[in-house]
């Protein structure tokens, strides 16, 4: 017998818009169903792993969570906490973003999808660097298939041999870095709660991220926005294409990167969101709304590199 319960969502929250707002919704163990408009995934809960499906009826201010098995009160509380983080339900800065960049107020865009935990977001970022998007999808799928269907915990990943991760999860050169990173988190030497603590400044968090194995400037800036800190731009080849194709910038890549930083500077501590929703709008202009994408087709081909091929 399953368990069904509801959790409160902020006024104006739209599940399909706000889940399908960032590419990690396409990565295992997340499964977005375009037909039903629901998100399913396995979660690690106090009582064990559980398959949870999240739905919204129309514009209801409450979301329905349905689990395949019977959940205890502690399991339900843990599931709600993980889901609230994934969906950025407690992000109180949407109004500030819309004041700084009113272009997105009418559509209500502002929340960005992320993972249930800091560690999963870091691993997903590491697996998305210096590689084509379909390979990122494969790495995350294999991590779930080989290690844990709810996504590997730091303790589980720390106990794996790098050679096994390379061979069976296809993580390539990231093998040792992932194991080292997992060991630091599992031991408590790296505390995810510290990175989530809003009393720490953006500069402090960015520099601490830069000190983690496998985390360079781009990765650190990307993890920042997954922590709800939008003051950094993770500039890469996609950003340069955006500068050329959408913003009409010309010149060598280094010059475009410099101009991109200057272009978004007026948006202050919300600059990433202004940049990202422009980029996401470009993707959707080519392939339709992201909530209609199938993970095995459009979801593998939405990046600018594929669009321009």
Secondary structure, 3 states (H helix, E strand, C coil): CCEEEEEECCCCCCHHHHHCCCHHHHCCCCEEECCCCEEEEEEEECCEEEEEEEECCCCCCEEEEEECCCCCHHHHHHHHHHHHHHCCCCCCCHHHHHHHCHHHCCCCCCCCCCCCCHHHHHHHHHCCCCCCHHHHHHHHHHHHHHCCCCCCCHHHHHCCCHHHHHHHHCCHHHHHHHHHHHHHHHHCCCCHHHHHCCCCCHHHHHHHHHCCCCCCHHHHHHHHHHCCCCCCCCCCHHHHHHHHHCCCCCCCHHHHHHHHHHHHHHHHHHHHHHHHHHHHHHHHHHHCCHHHCCCCCHHHHCCHHHHCC
